[in-house]
């Protein structure tokens, strides 16, 4: 109910949602220029906390270089959720800017098609998990800001199990052994990824690591979201992919055989059903068991938990450090 799905408004206000704002809260929409900016004005009659600033402007950029230059030249005062981790060094070595690295509940997942191809064999999936040097991958893809998690459960969930982080240590020899045992050495993997910067950096290392243990990996970059959603997510036309999953408690997607993982396991489905029906303690117990089952079967490779990086000009305070939902609260933003 706290997401857009739970939004409530009067039926007579929905005729022109694309152009006319409908909402509640400490701000009103002063102006909106699609693709350029959204200007919020503090609402004088708001019942709750009065915003620290009378006006907040959110600007949109479709190019990370233009975004960085806007902050460097004073065109904007903060970047909330840095899209390109390669640019962190532009701001980290100067007193003009402050960098915050916070948490999210967004898992960056190396998805494996459990329903077709070589990944129907758990040994091959396990081989992939042993083959990937995730510590180095985090450095290459995120500048070291990501966090190892080992499952589809972020640390903010009560059934997070830290022991799963070490379930598949980097072990190329073990990976090669499993690949030989499964008889798939030299097999080609169709690695279809979205055209996102952090994904492409991670994909290059995955390709290198899997090549080193005897698999052939062909990367195909797809336009995101349109083509990736149609071909991979909806069409299940892939062997392996990478995408960030931002939905809350999305471990439950593995209970759906029609989801793009292609994972159909009665034991897992039973565990999450018991968790849903049980007490709070039973829910935690069964969900931990469910997460361990996914790990044991190496259904996916959970590469890392994405960090939320915020960079502000000196003196800007009050932006959220962590992002665990869909909203960006700017009520407390101010100049110190």
N, C-alpha and C positions, 0 to 999 in steps of 0.2 A: 504493500500500500504506500510505501515511501518512494517508489519509483514512478516513472511516467505512466506505468500501467495503472497506478492508483490515483491518477489525477482526476479531480472532480470539478465540474463547472456547469453553469446553467445551460440548458439546451438551446436557448436563444443566442448563444455566443459562439456557435460553432460553424457559422456559414462561411467565414473568411479567416480561418486559423492561419493560413499562410501569410497573411498581411496584418492581421489585427491581434495584438497580444491579449491573452487571457491568463490571469494568474493571481497569486496572492503572495504576501511576504513583505519584507522591509523595503523593497524597491519596486518602482514601476518602470515600464519600458518607455524611455523618452524618445528614442528613434532607433530604427533598424534599417541598415543598408545591407542587403544580402551579399554575402561574400566579402564584405569589407569590415563592418563594425556593428556593435550593439551597444547603445548608450543607456545606462540605468540611472534613474534619479531616485534619491531617497524619498520615501513616502512619509509625509508629515503626520498622517493619522494612524500609523502602524501601531498595533497594540503592544508589540514586544520591544526588543532592544533597538534603539535608534542607531542606524549605521554611522560609522565614524566619518565617512566621506559623503558629501552631498551628491557626487556624481562619480560613476565608475564606467569606463569605456572598455569593452572587450573587442579586440581586433582579431581578424581572421587572416591567416597566411597559408598559402598552399605550397610554399617553398621554405625549407628550413634555413637556407642562407639569408633570405630576406627577413625572416623572423629574427635571426641572430643579429643582423645588421641594425634592425630597428631598435633592439635593446642597447647595442653598442653605441649608437648615435643619439640616444635619448628620445627616439620616436615612441617608444613604449617604456614602461617602468618595471615590468616583470614578465617572465615566462613561467606559466604554471603548467607543468607537465612537459618537460623538454622532449621533443620528438626525436632528436638526433644526439646520441650520447657522445659522438665524436667531437661535438662542439663544446663540451664542458670546459676544455682547456682554455677557451677564449675568455672565460669569466673567472676561472678559479685562482688565477695568480695575480689578482689586482684587488685593491681595497675599494674599488668603485662598485663591486658587486658582492652579493652574498648568495652562496649555494646551499640548498637544503636537499638532503636525500631522505625521502620518507618511504612509507610502506604502501602497498596496494594489496588487493586480493586477486591480482591478475596473473594467472599461470601461463608461461610461455611453453607451449606443448609441441613436441615432435610427435605428430600424430601418425599412427601406423594403421593401415587398412587391414583389420583383423578378419575381414570377410572374403578376401581374395588374394591371390598371389602368395609370395613367400612368407608373408607375415601372418598367415593362418597357423604357422608353426611357432609355438611359444619359444622354442630354442633360438630361432632366428631373431625374434623380438628381444630376447634376453641378450643375445650377442650384440645387438645394437646398443643396448644399455651399457654393456661393458666396454664397448668400443669408443664411446664418446668421452672426451676430456672436457667435462662440463666446467671445471674451474677456469681453464683457458678460454673456453667459449664465452663465459661471462665477461672476461676481460676484453675479448675481441668485440663482442656485440654490444656491451653496455658500459665499457670503461670501468668495469669492476663494481657497478652499482647493484647488480642483481643478487639474489639470494638463492642458494640451493634449497629445495624443498623435498624432492624425492617422491612426491605424490600429487594428486589433484586436490590437495587440502592445504590452504594457506594457514600460517601460524595463528591467525585470528579466529579460526574455527576451533571449537572445543575438542574435536576428535583429531586434531593434528598430531602426528606421530613423528617426532624428530628422528627416531631410529631409522626411518625409511630413507633418509638422506644418504646413508651409507650402504644401502642394499646392493647397489651395483657400483663398486669402486672402479676407477679407470683401470682396465685390465685387457689390453689388446690380445694377449696370448689366450686368455679365456674366451674372448670373442672369436678368435680364429678357430679354436677347438670346437666351439658350438656350431660354427658355420660349416666346418668339415663334417661334423657329426650329422648335421641336417642335410648335407649333400647339395648346398646352394652356392658353393664357391664360384665366383665369376658371374653370378646371376645379376641382371640389370634391374635397378630400382628406379621407377619414375617418381622423381622428387619434384612435385608441383607446388610452388610457393607463391605467396602474394608479393607484389612489388613494393615492399616496405623496407626501409633502410635497415632496421635492426634485424629483420628476418633474413635479409640477404647476407649480412655479415655472419650470422649464425649458420646459415645453410652452407656457406663455403667451407666452414670447419667440419660440419657434419659430413659433407662429401669427402673431404680429405681423410677424416678418421675412419670412415667406412671403407674407403678405397684401400687404406693401409691394412685392413683385415680381410681383404679378398672379395669385396663386393664392388660392383660397378654402379655408380650413381649418376644419373642424368638429370640435371637441374632444368626445370622449365618455369620461367617467371610469368605469372598471370596477373592481369589487372585486378586490383583490389578496390572495392569489394565485388564489383559486378561479376567478373569472369570467375574469380576464385569461388565465390558463393555458388554460382551455377554449376561449375564443373566438379569441384572438390566437395564442398559442403552438401549440396543438393544431389549432384549426380554420382558421388562416390567414385569418381573416375580418377584414381590416384593410387600410388603405393605408399607414399610418405609425403608429409607436408609439415609446415610450421605455422602456427598462428597463436596470438595471445587470446586466452579465454578470460573474459572480464565478468562473466555472470556470477552472482553469488551462489556458493555451494553447488557448483556445476559438476561435482563428482557424480551427481545423480544422473547426468546424461549417459553414463555408462550402463544404466539400467534399461536404456531404450535401444533395442536391437536395430532400429531404423536410423539411429543417429550415425553420423558419418564415420565414427570409429569402426562400425560393423562388429561390435562386440556383443555376443549373445551368450550369457552365462546365468544359468538358473540359480546357482549358489549366491552370486552377487545380488541378483534381483531379490532373492529371499532375505538377504541381510538388510538391504535398504528398506524393504517392506517391514521387517521387524523393528527397525529403527524408527520408522514413521509411526508405528503403533505403540511403541513402548514408552516407558517413563523417561525422564531426562537422563538418568544414569544409563539406562538400557540403550537409549539412542546413541550416546557417546560410545558405548561398548560395541554395538553392532556396526556403527559407522567406521570405527577404527579397524574392525575386522574386514570390512568392505574395502577400505583403502589398502590394507595389507594384501588382500587377495589380488587387487589390480597390480600391485607391485610384484608379487610373486609371479604373476603371469606376464609381466612386462607389457601390459596392454598398450601403453604409450610410453614415451620417455619425457618426463617432466623436467625440462631443461633448467628453468629457474623461475623465481618469482620476480616479476618486474618491479623495479623501484619507481618512485614518483619523484622526479627531480624538478625543483623549483629554483629559479634564479631571479633575484630582485636587485634593483638598483639600491645603492646604500641609502638607508633611512626608511625603506618601505617595509612595513611589518604587517602581521595579521593574516597573511594568506595561509590556507591549510597546508600543513607539511605532509600529511597522509591523505590518500584518496581511497576510501573504502566504499564509496557509493557513486551515484551518478551526478550529484550536485557539486557546484563550486561555490562555497560560502564566502562572499566578499564583504559580509557585514562588518567584520573586524579590521578590514584593511585600512591602514592609515600611514601617515608620515610621522616618523619619530623626530 
